[in-house]
Amino acid sequence: MKHLNETQQRVFAYAMKPFAALSFLSGGFVIYHLLVQRRDKLQRMYHRIILAMNICVVTVAAADFVGTWAIPVGTPYRLGAAGNQTTCTTQGFARIVFYLAVPYYYSSLSIYSYVAVEKSFMEKNYRHIEKWIHRGA
């Protein structure tokens, strides 16, 4: 197996940090907006799903930003490794769980939209699907 050279390791270690920071900030803004500025919007199921999805996005973005820093010190061929086994395990757990939850929530918005149209936007007639959306994620 061919190992990455130092330039490739740098790209791998640092290329996604700006995008992760941007995702973190935008997701954080949505969370702040819904929880602090417009808490009244949480009366609607749509906004609760958006809030949950953005909590997952912020977690994924934080894990992506930390990147190789969470890998245990001394790991061969990993530039920027500065963590320990606990940081690596924590980051791995967060990435696996929340990476899967983000697309699930995103696709659940399509299901929500279909059901909302089907039920003439009378939320009381389809409120029962929300618990399944959150359980699935």
SVG drawing of the C-alpha trace seen along z (x, -y; Angstrom):
<svg xmlns="http://www.w3.org/2000/svg" viewBox="-56 -37 62 39">
<polyline fill="none" stroke="black" stroke-width="0.4" points="0.0,0.0 1.4,-3.4 1.5,-6.0 0.6,-9.6 3.5,-12.1 3.7,-15.1 1.9,-17.4 -1.0,-15.0 -1.1,-14.6 -1.4,-18.3 -4.2,-18.5 -6.0,-15.6 -5.5,-17.3 -6.4,-20.9 -8.5,-21.1 -11.9,-20.7 -11.4,-23.0 -12.7,-26.1 -15.8,-24.3 -16.3,-22.7 -16.1,-26.2 -18.6,-27.6 -21.0,-24.7 -20.5,-25.2 -21.3,-28.9 -24.3,-28.5 -25.8,-25.7 -25.1,-27.6 -26.9,-30.6 -30.0,-28.5 -29.9,-27.0 -29.5,-30.5 -32.3,-31.9 -34.8,-29.2 -33.9,-28.9 -33.2,-32.6 -34.6,-35.0 -37.7,-33.1 -38.6,-30.5 -42.3,-30.9 -41.4,-29.1 -40.8,-25.9 -44.5,-25.4 -44.3,-24.0 -43.0,-20.5 -41.0,-21.8 -38.9,-24.1 -38.3,-21.4 -37.0,-19.0 -34.8,-21.9 -33.5,-22.5 -32.7,-18.8 -31.0,-18.6 -28.8,-21.6 -27.8,-20.3 -26.5,-17.3 -24.8,-19.5 -23.0,-21.5 -21.8,-18.3 -20.5,-16.9 -18.9,-20.2 -17.1,-20.3 -15.8,-16.7 -14.7,-17.6 -12.9,-20.8 -11.1,-18.9 -10.1,-16.4 -6.7,-14.8 -6.1,-16.6 -8.2,-13.9 -6.0,-11.1 -3.6,-9.8 -0.1,-11.3 2.4,-9.2 0.0,-7.6 2.1,-6.9 1.3,-8.9 -1.1,-11.3 0.1,-14.9 -1.4,-16.9 -2.2,-14.0 -2.4,-15.5 -5.1,-13.6 -5.3,-10.4 -7.5,-7.2 -10.4,-9.0 -10.5,-12.0 -10.3,-9.6 -13.1,-7.4 -15.3,-10.4 -14.8,-11.9 -15.4,-8.6 -18.6,-8.0 -19.9,-11.6 -19.0,-11.3 -20.7,-7.9 -23.9,-8.8 -24.4,-12.3 -23.2,-11.8 -26.1,-9.3 -28.6,-11.6 -28.1,-14.6 -29.2,-12.9 -32.0,-11.1 -33.4,-14.5 -32.9,-16.0 -34.9,-13.2 -37.5,-13.3 -38.3,-16.9 -39.5,-15.4 -41.7,-12.9 -43.0,-15.7 -43.8,-17.8 -45.7,-15.0 -47.7,-14.2 -48.4,-17.9 -49.8,-18.4 -51.8,-15.1 -53.3,-16.3 -54.0,-19.8 -51.4,-21.3 -53.5,-20.5 -50.6,-19.6 -52.8,-17.9 -53.6,-15.3 -49.9,-14.3 -48.2,-15.3 -47.7,-11.6 -45.0,-11.2 -42.6,-13.5 -41.7,-11.0 -40.8,-8.5 -38.6,-11.0 -36.6,-11.7 -36.4,-8.1 -35.2,-7.1 -32.4,-9.7"/>
</svg>
